[in-house]
């Protein structure tokens, strides 16, 4: 059994909800990531913001990245596992909610790590393909409707 704490990234930067979208984009660029948790002062997770959120909720709507707060465009849905959970449980959540990243939070709701599909592929191997298919199925369904 592989626990989430064995593969999660621990060096995670949280954004404050009042941070500007511009600062979020700069942090993503500087850290070479496309996903950042949004947390309160005690590191309790309030939501997430992705590069896609910025593109479709800020750029496409012609909002100002300098004056738009992250809390205005973040996804408030928190999909998370606990560090002690088996990685298979994290994969099931990722597949169910079609998320390519999942947060690991402690029993107090504080962020302690993040697991991405690439982390799973690096450590768990072939079961990552099953999770990837489930996560990416949203694109397949959209194309089939067109």
GITA-V179919 format. One record per residue. N is the residue number from 1. RES is the residue in one letter. SS is DSSP state (h for helix, s for strand, l for the rest). OMEGA is omega in whole degrees, 0 to 359 (none if undefined). NEAR is the number of other ideal C-beta (glycine too) atoms within 8 Angstrom. Layout:
n/res/ss/omega/near
N/RES/SS/OMEGA/NEAR
N/RES/SS/OMEGA/NEAR
This chain:
n/res/ss/omega/near
1/X/l/176/3
2/X/l/179/8
3/X/s/179/10
4/X/h/182/17
5/X/h/180/10
6/X/h/184/8
7/X/h/183/12
8/X/l/173/13
9/X/s/184/9
10/X/l/182/6
11/X/l/186/4
12/X/l/176/9
13/X/l/176/7
14/X/s/172/11
15/X/s/171/14
16/X/l/182/10
17/X/l/181/11
18/X/l/178/6
19/X/l/180/9
20/X/s/176/11
21/X/h/177/15
22/X/h/179/8
23/X/h/176/9
24/X/h/180/14
25/X/h/179/11
26/X/h/178/8
27/X/h/177/11
28/X/h/179/13
29/X/h/184/7
30/X/h/181/6
31/X/h/180/7
32/X/l/178/5
33/X/l/178/6
34/X/l/187/6
35/X/s/175/12
36/X/s/174/13
37/X/s/174/13
38/X/s/187/15
39/X/s/174/13
40/X/l/184/8
41/X/l/180/4
42/X/l/180/6
43/X/l/173/9
44/X/s/185/10
45/X/s/178/16
46/X/s/183/11
47/X/s/179/12
48/X/s/172/14
49/X/s/181/15
50/X/s/175/10
51/X/h/178/9
52/X/h/176/7
53/X/h/180/13
54/X/h/181/15
55/X/h/187/9
56/X/h/182/9
57/X/h/180/10
58/X/h/184/13
59/X/h/183/9
60/X/l/179/7
61/X/l/179/7
62/X/l/174/4
63/X/l/180/12
64/X/l/178/5
65/X/l/181/12
66/X/l/185/7
67/X/l/179/6
68/X/l/180/11
69/X/s/179/9
70/X/h/182/15
71/X/h/180/10
72/X/h/185/8
73/X/h/182/12
74/X/l/171/13
75/X/s/184/8
76/X/l/180/6
77/X/l/179/7
78/X/l/176/10
79/X/l/187/9
80/X/s/173/10
81/X/s/176/13
82/X/l/183/10
83/X/l/183/12
84/X/l/180/6
85/X/l/173/11
86/X/s/181/9
87/X/h/178/15
88/X/h/177/7
89/X/h/177/10
90/X/h/179/15
91/X/h/178/14
92/X/h/178/8
93/X/h/178/13
94/X/h/180/17
95/X/h/182/11
96/X/h/184/7
97/X/h/179/8
98/X/l/180/10
99/X/l/179/9
100/X/l/176/6
101/X/s/177/10
102/X/s/180/12
103/X/s/172/14
104/X/s/180/17
105/X/s/179/12
106/X/l/184/8
107/X/l/177/4
108/X/l/180/5
109/X/l/181/7
110/X/s/180/11
111/X/s/176/14
112/X/s/179/10
113/X/s/177/13
114/X/s/176/13
115/X/s/177/15
116/X/s/176/10
117/X/h/180/12
118/X/h/176/6
119/X/h/179/11
120/X/h/180/16
121/X/h/180/10
122/X/h/187/7
123/X/h/187/10
124/X/l/174/12
125/X/l/193/6
126/X/l/178/5
127/X/h/177/10
128/X/h/180/12
129/X/h/178/7
130/X/h/180/9
131/X/h/178/13
132/X/h/178/10
133/X/h/181/8
134/X/h/180/11
135/X/h/183/13
136/X/h/182/9
137/X/h/178/9
138/X/h/178/8
139/X/h/179/7
140/X/h/181/8
141/X/h/179/8
142/X/h/181/8
143/X/h/181/7
144/X/h/180/6
145/X/h/184/5
146/X/l/none/4
